[in-house]
Amino acid sequence: RGFGFSFKEFLGQTKNWVLSAVIGVFIGFLPGMGGSLANQLAYATVKKASKYPEKFGTGIMDGVVASETSNNASIGGAFLYLLVINLLQFFYFAYHIQNFL
């Protein structure tokens, strides 16, 4: 069977990982929130939207893809927050340093 899952199974999870990635980036962007909250929120959202929620908790691929995708996407959201804050500080510093020159 190989490693992980096939390309056909990957394409079948497209809606799942796009939704989970959006949730992960949004949660990652919020200060003080982390990957664990993104995991739980994406898992619950995908479970609620699933046609067969009774299979969740048994290792079904939908739940694994949701939690792993949101966990990885939350790192990008945290980096985005870091980038925005640093740019704002840079412009603040550049504005005030011109008064000394």
C-alpha positions in Angstrom: 0.0 0.0 0.0 3.0 2.3 0.3 3.3 5.1 2.7 0.4 7.2 3.9 -2.3 7.3 1.3 -2.7 7.3 -2.4 -3.0 10.4 -4.7 -6.7 9.5 -5.3 -7.3 9.6 -1.5 -5.4 12.9 -1.3 -7.6 14.5 -3.9 -10.7 13.2 -2.1 -9.6 15.2 1.0 -9.2 18.6 -0.8 -12.2 20.2 0.8 -11.1 18.9 4.2 -7.6 20.2 4.1 -8.5 23.6 2.6 -11.0 24.2 5.4 -8.6 23.0 8.0 -5.8 25.2 6.6 -8.0 28.3 6.7 -8.9 27.5 10.3 -5.2 26.9 11.2 -4.0 30.2 9.7 -6.8 32.2 11.4 -6.1 30.6 14.8 -2.3 30.9 14.3 -2.7 34.6 13.6 -4.4 35.2 16.9 -1.8 35.9 19.7 -1.7 33.3 22.5 -3.5 30.6 20.5 -1.6 27.6 19.3 -1.7 24.5 17.3 -3.7 22.5 19.9 -6.6 24.9 19.6 -6.4 24.8 15.8 -6.4 21.0 15.9 -9.5 20.8 18.1 -11.4 23.4 16.2 -10.6 21.9 12.8 -11.4 18.4 14.0 -14.8 19.4 15.4 -15.6 21.4 12.3 -14.8 18.5 9.9 -16.6 16.1 12.2 -19.8 18.3 12.1 -19.6 18.6 8.3 -19.0 14.9 7.8 -21.5 12.4 6.4 -20.4 9.8 8.9 -19.3 11.5 12.2 -19.7 8.2 14.1 -16.4 6.9 12.5 -14.4 9.8 14.0 -12.1 8.7 16.8 -11.2 5.4 15.1 -8.4 6.8 13.0 -10.5 7.8 10.0 -8.5 9.8 7.4 -10.8 12.8 7.6 -9.9 13.5 11.2 -6.2 12.9 10.8 -6.0 15.2 7.8 -8.0 17.9 9.6 -5.9 18.0 12.7 -2.5 17.7 11.0 -3.3 20.3 8.3 -4.6 22.9 10.9 -1.5 22.3 13.1 0.9 23.0 10.2 -1.1 26.0 9.0 -1.1 27.6 12.5 2.6 28.0 12.2 2.2 30.1 9.1 -0.4 32.2 10.8 1.9 32.8 13.7 4.7 33.8 11.4 2.3 36.2 9.6 1.5 37.9 12.9 5.2 38.1 13.7 5.9 39.7 10.3 3.2 42.3 10.7 4.3 43.3 14.2 7.9 43.6 13.1 7.0 45.8 10.1 4.9 48.1 12.3 7.8 48.4 14.7 10.2 49.2 11.9 8.0 52.0 10.5 7.5 53.4 14.0 11.3 53.4 14.6 12.0 54.9 11.1 9.5 57.6 11.7 11.0 58.6 15.0 14.6 58.3 14.0 14.2 60.9 11.3 13.7 63.5 14.0 17.2 62.9 15.2 18.8 63.3 11.8 
